[in-house]
Amino acid sequence: MTTMRDMIADTRRMAYGSMTEQINLIAVSASAGATSITLDMDVSGINPGMVLSCDLNVWYVRSIVPAQKIVNVIPGYDNSPLKPVSAGDFVTIKPRVTDWFMFETMNQEILRLSTPEHGLYQLKRWIADVDPTYQTYPFPTAANSMVSMLRVRYLLPGTTDVWIDLPPFAYKVQIDGVSNRIRLLRQVPSGTQVEFMYKAPFNQASELTDDVTEVCGLSETMVDIPTLGCLATLMKTTESRRNQVQTQGDSRRASEVSAGANLGIARLVEQDHQMRIWEEYARLTARNPLYKGM
């Protein structure tokens, strides 16, 4: 099982290698939206104006009470959600990048995989009893967001596993935004079933613990692709931060990282990202070829 938290951890390792972050631990569980948190370790390194990250929470530090290891915070910073925290949860102090930022970026990368530019999808289906009168089949709610129909076939009457494929010209998909349906243009015997296979877009995750295969629809071979996309975005933001004039106190020295270095890394990662998309597209095409039917 691969979760969103796993993918975010992979992205962080690829971006920063063995570089460590300063962390602390939640000592006392706190409810969503709490304005003060109690930490387990010394808080003397935490100052007002810092940002703390814990799960999907991003907190802005208002003040600290060192003797009691209490940090007073403004929750929901950077438009982050308000989540409860439990004793023992990790708190990252002044993180290079928050889990919330990477979670949102990862979700966008997952959705992008289903765009016409990339062409990946998850395979879904529904089965309906034959409508002998009109040969019209309304979409189930889950199918209203389909990318396209992939295959239509019916069960040969009197059999349990013999399916007859219909060619693409033997059915018509009608999408009007109100009552989406598919109409068969070839008479199918009554008393049997019709199976509709379609390409569905991937889904967004809502929690760090979400299984990206079960919740988002990614196959196990695809889970590295959003990670590469997130890494490329992270490298671009790093370059953007580096070049902000207000963050540069002195002139740049020759020994420093040259301008554009992070963009160069981002381009290399994007090449790997695109190559992996092509590989998965070829895999899907081989597994789900166009059925011409009879």
C-alpha positions in Angstrom: 0.0 0.0 0.0 1.3 3.5 -1.0 -0.1 6.5 0.9 0.1 10.2 0.2 2.4 10.4 3.1 4.7 7.9 1.5 4.8 9.9 -1.7 5.5 13.1 0.1 8.3 11.5 2.0 9.8 10.2 -1.3 9.6 13.7 -2.8 11.4 15.2 0.2 14.2 12.6 0.1 14.7 13.3 -3.6 14.8 17.0 -3.1 16.9 17.2 0.0 18.7 13.9 0.4 20.0 13.4 3.9 19.5 17.0 4.9 17.6 17.0 8.2 14.9 19.3 9.6 14.5 20.5 13.1 11.6 18.7 14.7 9.7 18.3 17.9 6.9 16.1 19.1 3.3 16.8 20.2 3.1 16.1 23.9 -0.6 16.6 24.5 -3.3 15.9 21.9 -5.1 19.0 20.5 -8.3 19.5 18.7 -8.7 21.0 15.2 -8.1 24.7 15.2 -6.3 24.8 18.6 -4.5 28.1 19.2 -1.9 26.6 21.5 0.1 23.3 21.4 2.2 21.6 24.0 5.4 20.1 22.8 7.6 17.3 24.2 11.1 18.7 23.7 12.7 22.1 24.4 11.0 25.0 22.6 13.8 27.6 23.1 14.6 27.3 19.4 11.1 28.4 18.4 10.5 32.1 18.0 7.5 34.3 17.2 7.1 34.6 13.4 8.2 31.0 12.6 6.1 28.5 10.8 5.4 25.0 12.2 4.1 22.0 10.2 2.3 19.0 11.6 0.3 16.6 9.4 -1.6 19.0 7.1 -1.6 21.8 9.7 0.5 24.9 9.2 0.8 27.1 12.2 2.2 30.6 12.6 3.9 31.1 15.9 2.6 34.0 18.0 4.5 33.4 21.3 6.0 30.7 23.4 5.9 29.7 27.1 9.3 27.9 27.5 8.8 26.7 31.1 5.6 24.8 30.1 6.8 24.0 26.5 3.7 25.7 25.2 3.6 27.4 21.8 0.7 29.8 21.0 -0.1 29.7 17.3 -2.4 31.0 14.6 -3.9 27.9 12.9 -4.8 27.6 9.3 -1.7 29.6 8.0 -1.1 29.4 4.3 -4.8 28.4 3.8 -4.0 25.0 5.4 -6.8 22.9 6.8 -7.5 22.6 10.6 -6.7 19.1 11.7 -6.5 17.5 15.2 -3.1 16.3 16.4 -2.2 13.4 18.7 0.6 13.0 21.2 3.7 11.8 19.5 3.0 13.4 16.1 6.0 15.0 14.5 6.2 18.8 14.3 8.6 20.3 11.8 10.1 23.7 12.8 10.5 26.2 10.1 10.3 23.6 7.4 11.9 23.9 4.0 8.5 22.9 2.6 5.3 22.0 4.4 3.5 18.7 4.0 0.4 20.8 3.2 2.1 22.4 0.1 3.4 19.1 -1.2 0.0 17.4 -0.5 -1.8 20.0 -2.6 0.9 19.9 -5.3 0.7 16.1 -5.4 -3.1 16.2 -5.8 -2.8 18.5 -8.7 -0.2 16.2 -10.3 -2.5 13.3 -9.9 -5.4 15.2 -11.6 -3.1 16.3 -14.5 -2.4 12.7 -15.4 -6.0 12.4 -16.8 -5.8 15.5 -19.0 -5.6 15.1 -22.8 -2.0 16.1 -22.7 -1.0 13.0 -20.7 -3.9 10.6 -21.5 -3.6 8.3 -18.4 -6.7 7.0 -16.7 -8.2 4.4 -14.4 -10.4 1.7 -15.8 -13.9 1.4 -14.4 -17.1 -0.4 -15.5 -20.7 -0.9 -14.8 -23.1 -3.7 -15.8 -26.8 -3.2 -16.7 -29.6 -5.5 -17.7 -30.5 -5.2 -21.4 -33.2 -2.7 -22.3 -34.9 -4.5 -25.2 -37.2 -1.6 -26.0 -35.0 1.5 -26.3 -31.5 0.1 -25.9 -30.7 3.2 -23.8 -28.6 3.0 -20.6 -28.2 6.0 -18.2 -24.8 6.6 -16.6 -24.4 5.7 -12.9 -23.4 8.7 -10.9 -19.8 7.6 -10.7 -19.5 7.5 -14.5 -20.6 11.1 -15.1 -17.0 12.3 -15.0 -15.7 9.7 -17.5 -13.0 10.6 -20.0 -14.4 8.4 -22.7 -16.0 5.0 -23.3 -13.5 2.2 -23.9 -15.4 -0.9 -24.5 -19.0 -2.1 -24.7 -19.9 -5.8 -24.8 -22.9 -8.1 -23.9 -23.1 -11.5 -22.4 -24.1 -14.1 -24.9 -27.5 -15.5 -23.7 -27.2 -18.9 -22.1 -23.6 -18.5 -21.2 -21.8 -17.3 -18.1 -18.5 -16.0 -19.5 -18.9 -15.5 -23.3 -18.9 -11.8 -24.1 -19.6 -10.3 -27.5 -17.9 -6.9 -28.2 -19.7 -4.1 -30.0 -17.7 -2.0 -32.4 -17.5 1.8 -31.7 -20.1 2.6 -34.4 -22.6 0.3 -32.7 -23.2 2.7 -29.8 -23.5 6.4 -29.2 -22.5 8.2 -26.0 -24.9 11.1 -25.3 -23.7 13.7 -22.8 -25.9 16.7 -22.1 -25.0 17.4 -18.5 -28.4 16.5 -17.2 -29.1 12.8 -18.1 -25.9 11.3 -19.5 -26.5 8.0 -21.2 -25.3 5.6 -23.9 -27.5 4.3 -26.6 -26.9 1.0 -28.4 -27.4 1.2 -32.2 -27.4 -2.5 -32.6 -30.1 -4.8 -31.2 -28.8 -6.8 -28.2 -30.8 -9.9 -27.2 -33.0 -9.5 -24.2 -32.6 -11.4 -21.0 -28.9 -10.8 -20.7 -26.5 -8.1 -19.5 -24.4 -5.3 -21.1 -21.0 -4.3 -19.7 -19.7 -0.8 -20.2 -16.0 -0.1 -19.6 -14.8 3.5 -19.5 -11.8 5.6 -18.9 -12.2 7.5 -15.6 -10.1 10.4 -14.3 -8.0 10.0 -11.2 -9.3 11.3 -7.9 -7.8 13.6 -5.3 -6.8 12.4 -1.9 -8.2 14.1 1.2 -5.9 12.8 3.9 -2.2 12.0 4.1 -3.2 8.4 5.1 -5.2 7.8 1.9 -4.1 4.8 -0.2 -3.4 6.3 -3.6 -4.4 3.1 -5.3 -7.8 2.7 -3.5 -8.7 6.4 -3.2 -7.0 8.1 -6.2 -7.2 5.2 -8.7 -3.5 5.0 -9.5 -2.0 1.7 -10.3 1.0 0.6 -8.3 3.2 1.2 -11.4 2.1 4.8 -11.5 2.8 6.0 -8.0 6.2 7.5 -8.8 4.8 9.8 -11.5 3.1 12.4 -9.3 6.2 12.3 -7.1 8.4 13.3 -10.0 5.9 16.1 -11.0 5.8 17.4 -7.4 9.6 17.3 -7.3 9.9 19.4 -10.4 7.5 22.0 -9.0 9.4 22.1 -5.7 12.7 22.8 -7.6 11.0 25.6 -9.5 9.8 27.2 -6.2 13.3 26.8 -4.8 14.7 28.8 -7.7 12.0 31.4 -7.4 12.8 31.9 -3.7 16.6 32.0 -4.4 16.1 34.9 -6.9 13.9 37.1 -4.8 15.8 40.3 -4.3 14.5 41.0 -0.8 16.1 37.8 0.4 19.6 38.7 -0.8 21.6 40.6 1.8 25.0 40.6 0.0 26.3 40.1 -3.5 26.4 36.6 -4.8 29.7 34.8 -4.5 31.2 32.5 -7.1 31.1 29.6 -4.6 27.3 29.9 -4.3 24.8 27.9 -6.3 24.6 29.6 -9.7 21.4 31.1 -10.9 19.2 28.7 -12.8 20.8 25.6 -11.3 17.5 24.5 -9.7 15.6 25.1 -13.0 18.1 22.8 -14.7 17.3 20.1 -12.2 13.6 20.7 -12.7 14.0 20.3 -16.4 15.8 16.9 -15.9 13.1 15.8 -13.5 10.4 16.8 -16.0 12.0 14.7 -18.7 11.9 11.7 -16.4 8.3 12.6 -15.5 7.3 12.7 -19.2 9.1 9.5 -19.9 7.3 7.7 -17.1 4.0 9.0 -18.4 4.7 7.6 -21.9 5.7 4.2 -20.4 2.5 4.0 -18.5 0.5 5.1 -21.5 2.0 2.3 -23.5 1.2 -0.1 -20.7 -2.4 0.9 -20.7 -2.7 0.7 -24.5 -1.2 -2.8 -24.5 -3.6 -3.9 -21.7 -6.7 -2.2 -23.1 -6.5 -2.1 -26.9 -9.3 -0.7 -29.0 -11.9 -3.4 -29.5 -13.4 -3.4 -33.0 -16.1 -6.0 -32.1 -18.1 -7.8 -34.7 
